[in-house]
């Protein structure tokens, strides 16, 4: 990199795991491009990170559900004069409603964020990284990918399969792809989805900083899949051998937390 500071682009960078990635990478000396929808929050986050760590932090206001927002971020990733060395595909949400009772517009928005945005931004970032002979992409998935539990789980299963396939294709290029699969993590994710998590056992919770630390360590070792936390490693291992119906019954144990307006909705890790 010829002495140039490495630059990381993070989607969903102002809250939760995305914000934890921003803090950690800034502390490690990375310049940042922060992507989210809330301009004021982006500006506040960028200012705090610049003042605390002395790094440059640019902001991109973009709604990744919309083509316009995706195209804006894609253009930044393709900018050869301002190369991106690391991409963190973190943005996401859950509609928190079973498919048979939900609205298709909400399902499509979730599909665009969790699947289409990951695919398009990865595709935009890779050519420059391959040409430069280095780079890293972390696609933030979920342990829900291993357990059949609605379309959120289905989308995350796609992210896992996609990331593993791309990582295999990139062997020998100097570019690494990791899929990061956290379980229940203390962030704004569940609050934003109106999910009451008060009954979730303490031992099931992860801290965002731990998730980020384990993800970055795994990427540095050229791992392809990272499941933070011993409790979730066990769940992911069990899921490889259990029949689908048995897994569905197992996942029902974690459906005690419900959205108050819909007693049939299910809980999403992450």
N, C-alpha and C positions, 0 to 999 in steps of 0.2 A: 504493500500500500504506500510505499515511498514516504513513510512518516506521517501520512494523513491519518487523522482521527477516524476510526471506524464509525459508521453511521447505521443506526437501527431504525426501522420504521415499524411502529406498533399501532395496530387498530384497536379501538376500544381502550384507549390509553389513559383515560381520566379516572377510572374506577377499577376496583377489584384486582384481578390477576394482571390485567394490562397495566394498571398503575404501578403494581409491584415490579413488573418487568422494567418500566420506565425508571423507577428509583434505582433498581439494582444496576441496570446498564449505565445510567448516568454516573453512579458511584464508581463503576469500573472504567469510566473515561470515554464512553461512547457518546458521540453526538446523536441527537434524536430527531425523528419526524413523528409527531404525535397526531393521530387521526381519531376523530370522534365527531359527534354532531353538535355539541354544545360549545360555541365559540368562547364564551366567558370562562368556562371551566378549563378549556384547552389553554387559553392564555394564562390563566392563573397557575396551572400545572407547569407550563413551560417556564414561566418566570421563576417559580420556586426551585425548579431543578437547575436552572442556569445560575441562580444566586448561590445555591448550596454547593454545587459541584463544579461550576465554571465551564460547563459544556454548552454547546449551541443546541437549542431546542426550537425547531420550527413547528408550526401547526398547520394542519389541513382540516378544514371543516368539511365533512363529507358524510352523507347518509348512504351507506353501502347497500341499502335496499334499492336505491335508484341508480339507473344507468349512469346518470351524470356524476354521481358521487364515485362510483366505481371507476369511471374513465379518468377522473381527476387523480385518483390514487395510482392508477395504472401508469399515467403519464409521468408521475414522480418516480415510480419504480424504474421506468425505462430511460430516465434522464442520464445519459452517459457522462455528462459533465459534473453531475452530483451523485455519484454512485451510492447505492444502498448495499451495505454488506450483510445486514441481517434483517429478515422480515419476520414479524410476529403476527400471525393471523389469529387474533384473540377475540375480536368483536363477536357478540352473540347474545341471544335471548331465547326464552321459551314462551310459547303461548299458554302453557300450563292448562291445557284442556285436551281431553281425549279426542282423537281424530273424528270419531263418529258423531261427536257433539259440538265440534268446533266449526268455525267459519273458514272457508277455503282461502279468503284473502289473507287472514292471519297465518295460515299454513304456508302460503306462498311467500310471504315476507320472511318467515323463518327459514324457508328453503333457500332464499336468495342470500341471506346473511351467512348461514352455516355451511352452505355448499357452493353456490355460485361464486360468492365473493372469494372464498378460499381458492377455488380453481382459477379464477381470473387473475387474482393478485399473484398467486404462485407462478402462473404462466408469464406474467409481465416481468417478474423479478428474475427468473432463471437465466434468460439469455445473457444479460450483463454479468451475472455471477459466474456463469460458465466461461465466458470470454476472459474474465479476470483471473480465473482459476481458484477462486475462493468465495465463500459465502455460506450462510446458514439460514434455514427457514424452520420456524417452529409453528406448527399448526396446533392450536389449543383445542383439544377434543374433550372427552369426558369418559369416566369409567362407565357411564350409561351406554357407551358404544358396545359394551360387552353383554348388555342385558336387554332383551327385547321389551321395550316399554314405550311405545308410541313413536311418533314421527321424529321427536327430538333425538331419541336413541338411534333411529334409522339414519338420520343425517350425520350424527357423530360416527356411526359405523362406516359411512361413506368416507368421512374424513380420514379415519384410520386406514382403510383400504387404499385410498388415493395416496396418502403420504407414504405408505410402505412401498407401493408400486413406484412412485417417483424416486424415492430414496434408492431403490435397486437400479433404476435407470441411470442414476447419477454417479454410480460407482466409478472412481478413478478421475472424476472431474475436479475434485477439491471442494465441491459443494455438498453440504449435508442437509438432510431433511429429517426432522424429528416430529412425531406426533406425541403430544403431551396429554395424558389422560387423568386429570385429577378427579377425586370424588368430591364430597361436600366440602366446600371451601368458604371461609368467612369473608364474604364480599357483599355487594349490593344486589347480587343476582337474584336471590330469592325474594328480597323485599320488593324489587321492581316487578317481579312476576306475581306479587301478592300471595306468596306462599308462607304460611305459618310454620316456622321451623322450630318452635319452642319445645317440641317433644323429641327432637332428634338427640340421641345420646351423645355426650361430649366426646367419646372416643372416636366417633365417626367424622369429626371435624378436622380439617386441615387449615393451616395458616397460609395465606397467599405467598408470603416470603419463602416458605419452605417449598412450595410448589415451583416457584421460579428458580430457586437454588438447585433443586434436583433436575429441573428441565435443562438448565444451562450446563450443568455437569454432564448430563447424558449427551447433549449435543456435542460437547467438546471431546467426548469419547466415541463419536460417530455411531452412537446408538440410534435406533430407528423408532422404538417405542419406549416411553417412560410412563410408568404408573407410580406416582408419588404415594408414600405411606404404606406401611406393612399391611394394614387392614384392607386396603384396596388392591394390593398385589394378590392377596388371598382370593378376593372376589373375582379378579380378572382371571386367575388360574382356574378357579372352580368353573367359571363360565365356559372354559374351553371344552369341558367334559360333560356338563349337564345337558340333558335334553331341553329343547326350547320351552316346553310346557313347565318343566320343573323350574327353570330359570324365572319364568313369569311368576310362578307362585312365590319364589324366593324374593323377587323384587317387591312383591306386594307387602312384605314386612315393613318397607320404608314408605308406605303410603298413608301413614297415620297423620302426617302433616298435610293439611288440605287448604286450598283457597276457600275463604269463607263464602264466596258466592257460588261455588260449584263443588259439592261434596264428592263428585266423581272424578275430579282432576287429580293428576299424579305428581309426585315430587321428582324434580330433576337434579341430579348431582351437578356440582360445579358452582 
